[in-house]
Amino acid sequence: MNAVSTEKFVADAKVLMSDTEDLLRVTAAQTGDKIAEARNRAQQALTNARASVAQAEAAVVEQTRVAAQAVNRSVHEHPWTAVGVSAGMGFLIGLLIGRR
């Protein structure tokens, strides 16, 4: 799973967890064995989802940190190459913007 899809998963899971919490709160006054069982299963699933989202979020943060360190190390090892690449990218972006 790449970083973008992981971030989207985390965002979607947070929305789902919020909706589930709202549903549990609204149905708190409902009585009966089946509704109580369903609420317990939903609460357990919500707890598990929170743990999964926390792990996914930590993985994204760690991947981002590792990538930033790699870029930083590369720029420090090859500063003139980094300057040249940045200048070339700026030149190409300038050409593309100037054509419009």
C-alpha positions in Angstrom: 0.0 0.0 0.0 1.6 3.3 -1.0 1.5 6.4 1.2 -1.3 8.1 -0.7 -3.7 5.2 -0.4 -2.7 4.7 3.2 -3.5 8.3 4.0 -6.9 8.0 2.2 -7.6 4.8 4.2 -6.8 6.6 7.4 -9.1 9.5 6.5 -11.9 7.2 5.4 -11.5 5.0 8.5 -11.7 8.1 10.8 -15.0 9.2 9.1 -16.4 5.6 9.5 -15.4 5.6 13.1 -17.1 8.9 13.7 -20.3 7.7 12.0 -20.2 4.5 14.1 -19.8 6.5 17.3 -22.8 8.6 16.4 -24.8 5.5 15.6 -23.9 3.9 18.9 -24.8 7.2 20.8 -28.2 7.5 19.0 -29.1 3.8 19.7 -28.0 3.9 23.4 -31.7 4.2 24.5 -32.8 1.1 22.5 -33.3 -2.0 24.5 -33.3 -5.7 23.7 -30.9 -8.5 23.5 -30.2 -8.3 19.8 -29.6 -4.5 19.8 -27.3 -4.9 22.8 -25.4 -7.6 21.1 -25.1 -5.5 17.9 -23.9 -2.5 19.9 -21.3 -4.6 21.6 -20.0 -6.0 18.3 -20.0 -2.5 16.8 -18.1 -1.2 19.8 -15.5 -4.0 19.5 -15.1 -3.4 15.8 -14.6 0.3 16.5 -11.9 -0.4 19.1 -10.2 -2.7 16.6 -10.5 -0.1 13.8 -8.9 2.6 16.0 -5.9 0.4 16.6 -5.6 -0.4 12.9 -5.8 3.3 12.0 -3.2 4.2 14.6 -0.8 1.6 13.1 -1.5 2.8 9.6 -0.9 6.4 10.6 2.3 5.5 12.3 3.5 3.7 9.2 2.8 6.7 7.0 4.6 9.0 9.4 7.6 6.6 9.5 7.7 6.2 5.7 7.6 10.0 5.3 10.4 10.5 7.9 12.6 7.9 6.1 12.0 9.4 2.7 12.8 12.9 4.0 16.0 11.6 5.6 17.0 9.9 2.3 16.4 13.1 0.4 18.3 15.2 2.9 21.2 12.8 2.9 21.3 12.7 -0.9 21.2 16.5 -1.2 24.1 16.8 1.4 26.1 14.2 -0.5 25.5 15.7 -4.0 24.7 19.4 -3.5 25.5 20.6 -7.0 23.5 17.8 -8.6 20.5 18.9 -6.4 21.0 22.5 -7.5 21.2 21.5 -11.1 18.1 19.3 -10.9 16.2 22.0 -9.1 17.3 24.6 -11.7 16.3 22.3 -14.6 12.9 21.6 -13.0 12.3 25.3 -12.5 13.3 26.0 -16.1 10.9 23.4 -17.4 8.0 24.6 -15.2 8.7 28.2 -16.4 8.6 27.1 -20.0 5.3 25.3 -19.5 3.8 28.2 -17.7 5.1 30.6 -20.4 3.4 28.7 -23.2 -0.1 29.3 -21.8 
